[in-house]
Amino acid sequence: MPTFPNPELYDLYLDDLGDLWEAARVAGVKPGTIRVWESRGKIERVPFSDDGQPLYHLPTIAAAAKVKPGRPKAA
């Protein structure tokens, strides 16, 4: 299960979906980073696309981008 799961399919809006490049722009990272996040289970693709290209829920991508990598600091 991804760290940042997408909302249920019936809660998705087309305006909130974007391709790899839009997801990278929203997150402020390179497209390769989005692919790494997906392969490591941080995010997931939206399970449907008319033309076969991967789509991502952009608000979920933005939330995932706010979390900085690395270990948390000791209290």
N, CA and C atoms as a LAMMPS dump frame, in Angstrom:
ITEM: TIMESTEP
0
ITEM: NUMBER OF ATOMS
225
ITEM: BOX BOUNDS ff ff ff
-5.0000000000000000e+02 5.0000000000000000e+02
-5.0000000000000000e+02 5.0000000000000000e+02
-5.0000000000000000e+02 5.0000000000000000e+02
ITEM: ATOMS id mol type element x y z
1 1 1 N 0.847 -1.181 0
2 1 2 C 0 0 0
3 1 3 C 0.892 1.244 0
4 2 1 N 0.586 2.209 -0.852
5 2 2 C 1.417 3.402 -0.94
6 2 3 C 1.314 4.266 0.324
7 3 1 N 2.356 5.008 0.579
8 3 2 C 2.368 5.921 1.708
9 3 3 C 1.336 7.024 1.517
10 4 1 N 1.185 7.492 0.291
11 4 2 C 0.205 8.521 -0.047
12 4 3 C -0.792 7.942 -1.048
13 5 1 N -1.846 7.278 -0.567
14 5 2 C -2.8 6.658 -1.495
15 5 3 C -3.689 7.7 -2.166
16 6 1 N -4.181 7.35 -3.334
17 6 2 C -5.133 8.188 -4.052
18 6 3 C -6.502 8.071 -3.395
19 7 1 N -7.361 9.083 -3.599
20 7 2 C -8.747 8.932 -3.146
21 7 3 C -9.442 7.827 -3.933
22 8 1 N -10.6 7.423 -3.463
23 8 2 C -11.384 6.42 -4.187
24 8 3 C -11.742 6.95 -5.576
25 9 1 N -11.95 6.045 -6.52
26 9 2 C -12.233 6.445 -7.903
27 9 3 C -13.43 7.378 -8.022
28 10 1 N -14.45 7.166 -7.216
29 10 2 C -15.643 8.012 -7.323
30 10 3 C -15.41 9.405 -6.724
31 11 1 N -14.287 9.615 -6.027
32 11 2 C -13.947 10.925 -5.471
33 11 3 C -12.962 11.703 -6.339
34 12 1 N -12.549 11.131 -7.46
35 12 2 C -11.583 11.796 -8.334
36 12 3 C -12.269 12.748 -9.307
37 13 1 N -11.616 13.857 -9.577
38 13 2 C -12.067 14.814 -10.585
39 13 3 C -11.01 14.879 -11.682
40 14 1 N -11.441 14.976 -12.928
41 14 2 C -10.497 15.019 -14.048
42 14 3 C -9.538 16.195 -13.946
43 15 1 N -9.984 17.307 -13.371
44 15 2 C -9.114 18.475 -13.231
45 15 3 C -7.964 18.223 -12.268
46 16 1 N -8.088 17.233 -11.398
47 16 2 C -7.048 16.911 -10.42
48 16 3 C -6.048 15.885 -10.932
49 17 1 N -6.209 15.426 -12.168
50 17 2 C -5.33 14.406 -12.721
51 17 3 C -4.332 15.033 -13.684
52 18 1 N -3.135 14.468 -13.72
53 18 2 C -2.125 14.964 -14.635
54 18 3 C -1.162 13.865 -15.024
55 19 1 N -0.435 14.108 -16.105
56 19 2 C 0.548 13.127 -16.566
57 19 3 C 1.837 13.258 -15.751
58 20 1 N 2.831 12.517 -16.144
59 20 2 C 4.104 12.494 -15.426
60 20 3 C 4.721 13.887 -15.318
61 21 1 N 4.685 14.644 -16.402
62 21 2 C 5.31 15.968 -16.42
63 21 3 C 4.566 16.949 -15.523
64 22 1 N 3.237 16.876 -15.516
65 22 2 C 2.465 17.748 -14.632
66 22 3 C 2.706 17.385 -13.17
67 23 1 N 2.794 16.087 -12.885
68 23 2 C 3.064 15.64 -11.52
69 23 3 C 4.426 16.157 -11.053
70 24 1 N 5.423 16.09 -11.924
71 24 2 C 6.753 16.58 -11.576
72 24 3 C 6.73 18.087 -11.339
73 25 1 N 5.994 18.807 -12.151
74 25 2 C 5.898 20.264 -11.99
75 25 3 C 5.245 20.617 -10.657
76 26 1 N 4.162 19.931 -10.317
77 26 2 C 3.455 20.188 -9.058
78 26 3 C 4.358 19.9 -7.859
79 27 1 N 5.146 18.842 -7.961
80 27 2 C 6.015 18.445 -6.853
81 27 3 C 7.315 19.234 -6.818
82 28 1 N 7.674 19.884 -7.916
83 28 2 C 8.931 20.617 -7.97
84 28 3 C 10.139 19.705 -8.081
85 29 1 N 9.943 18.56 -8.747
86 29 2 C 11.018 17.581 -8.927
87 29 3 C 11.105 17.194 -10.399
88 30 1 N 12.102 16.382 -10.728
89 30 2 C 12.235 15.871 -12.095
90 30 3 C 11.281 14.684 -12.291
91 31 1 N 10.876 14.411 -13.527
92 31 2 C 9.989 13.273 -13.779
93 31 3 C 10.545 11.945 -13.267
94 32 1 N 11.847 11.785 -13.311
95 32 2 C 12.448 10.556 -12.802
96 32 3 C 12.178 10.348 -11.312
97 33 1 N 12.078 11.434 -10.573
98 33 2 C 11.782 11.337 -9.143
99 33 3 C 10.379 10.801 -8.928
100 34 1 N 9.443 11.201 -9.757
101 34 2 C 8.073 10.682 -9.653
102 34 3 C 8.093 9.174 -9.891
103 35 1 N 8.858 8.729 -10.875
104 35 2 C 8.967 7.289 -11.144
105 35 3 C 9.585 6.546 -9.956
106 36 1 N 10.584 7.152 -9.32
107 36 2 C 11.226 6.532 -8.15
108 36 3 C 10.226 6.45 -7.005
109 37 1 N 9.49 7.521 -6.754
110 37 2 C 8.481 7.497 -5.683
111 37 3 C 7.483 6.382 -5.927
112 38 1 N 7.091 6.213 -7.18
113 38 2 C 6.124 5.162 -7.507
114 38 3 C 6.729 3.778 -7.283
115 39 1 N 7.961 3.574 -7.719
116 39 2 C 8.584 2.256 -7.568
117 39 3 C 8.848 1.913 -6.104
118 40 1 N 9.043 2.919 -5.272
119 40 2 C 9.293 2.698 -3.845
120 40 3 C 8.019 2.657 -3.009
121 41 1 N 6.876 2.882 -3.644
122 41 2 C 5.608 2.772 -2.938
123 41 3 C 5.166 4.03 -2.211
124 42 1 N 5.769 5.157 -2.532
125 42 2 C 5.362 6.408 -1.893
126 42 3 C 4.054 6.92 -2.486
127 43 1 N 3.898 6.771 -3.8
128 43 2 C 2.691 7.205 -4.516
129 43 3 C 2.236 6.083 -5.434
130 44 1 N 1.075 6.285 -6.054
131 44 2 C 0.583 5.317 -7.032
132 44 3 C -0.075 6.054 -8.187
133 45 1 N -0.175 5.363 -9.295
134 45 2 C -0.876 5.919 -10.458
135 45 3 C -2.381 5.799 -10.252
136 46 1 N -3.104 6.626 -10.976
137 46 2 C -4.548 6.469 -11.043
138 46 3 C -4.8 5.314 -11.996
139 47 1 N -5.658 4.37 -11.642
140 47 2 C -5.767 3.136 -12.415
141 47 3 C -6.465 3.217 -13.766
142 48 1 N -6.747 4.396 -14.285
143 48 2 C -7.359 4.441 -15.608
144 48 3 C -6.788 5.579 -16.427
145 49 1 N -6.749 5.346 -17.717
146 49 2 C -6.29 6.343 -18.678
147 49 3 C -6.785 5.913 -20.049
148 50 1 N -7.331 6.846 -20.798
149 50 2 C -7.876 6.514 -22.115
150 50 3 C -6.795 6.121 -23.115
151 51 1 N -5.673 6.82 -23.072
152 51 2 C -4.637 6.586 -24.078
153 51 3 C -3.464 5.752 -23.567
154 52 1 N -3.585 5.195 -22.386
155 52 2 C -2.545 4.321 -21.871
156 52 3 C -1.413 5.026 -21.155
157 53 1 N -1.409 6.361 -21.147
158 53 2 C -0.34 7.064 -20.438
159 53 3 C -0.693 7.132 -18.952
160 54 1 N 0.305 7.041 -18.078
161 54 2 C 0.011 7.066 -16.648
162 54 3 C -0.519 8.43 -16.202
163 55 1 N -1.493 8.391 -15.32
164 55 2 C -2.039 9.608 -14.731
165 55 3 C -1.81 9.572 -13.233
166 56 1 N -1.659 10.743 -12.647
167 56 2 C -1.413 10.871 -11.218
168 56 3 C -2.401 11.87 -10.629
169 57 1 N -2.781 11.648 -9.376
170 57 2 C -3.655 12.571 -8.658
171 57 3 C -2.762 13.689 -8.122
172 58 1 N -2.879 14.881 -8.688
173 58 2 C -1.951 15.964 -8.406
174 58 3 C -1.99 16.44 -6.957
175 59 1 N -3.152 16.533 -6.29
176 59 2 C -3.12 16.897 -4.868
177 59 3 C -2.364 15.879 -4.003
178 60 1 N -2.443 14.61 -4.356
179 60 2 C -1.689 13.588 -3.623
180 60 3 C -0.196 13.758 -3.87
181 61 1 N 0.192 14.068 -5.094
182 61 2 C 1.593 14.301 -5.431
183 61 3 C 2.123 15.508 -4.655
184 62 1 N 1.313 16.561 -4.569
185 62 2 C 1.733 17.754 -3.832
186 62 3 C 1.939 17.43 -2.352
187 63 1 N 1.062 16.616 -1.779
188 63 2 C 1.213 16.224 -0.37
189 63 3 C 2.471 15.386 -0.173
190 64 1 N 2.749 14.494 -1.095
191 64 2 C 3.944 13.652 -0.996
192 64 3 C 5.216 14.49 -1.121
193 65 1 N 5.169 15.541 -1.911
194 65 2 C 6.348 16.384 -2.116
195 65 3 C 6.707 17.192 -0.872
196 66 1 N 5.738 17.429 -0.002
197 66 2 C 6.002 18.2 1.219
198 66 3 C 6.821 17.44 2.24
199 67 1 N 6.834 16.115 2.136
200 67 2 C 7.579 15.278 3.081
201 67 3 C 9.005 15.169 2.583
202 68 1 N 9.92 15.609 3.408
203 68 2 C 11.337 15.582 3.026
204 68 3 C 11.923 14.192 3.259
205 69 1 N 12.839 13.764 2.393
206 69 2 C 13.448 12.442 2.557
207 69 3 C 14.4 12.411 3.749
208 70 1 N 14.695 11.219 4.19
209 70 2 C 15.654 11.045 5.268
210 70 3 C 14.984 10.623 6.553
211 71 1 N 15.795 10.458 7.554
212 71 2 C 15.296 10.024 8.858
213 71 3 C 14.853 11.237 9.677
214 72 1 N 13.838 11.061 10.506
215 72 2 C 13.434 12.182 11.361
216 72 3 C 14.5 12.469 12.404
217 73 1 N 14.583 13.705 12.824
218 73 2 C 15.558 14.094 13.839
219 73 3 C 15.129 13.559 15.201
220 74 1 N 16.104 13.233 16.02
221 74 2 C 15.815 12.732 17.36
222 74 3 C 15.204 13.846 18.2
223 75 1 N 14.295 13.467 19.066
224 75 2 C 13.595 14.454 19.898
225 75 3 C 14.462 14.952 21.02
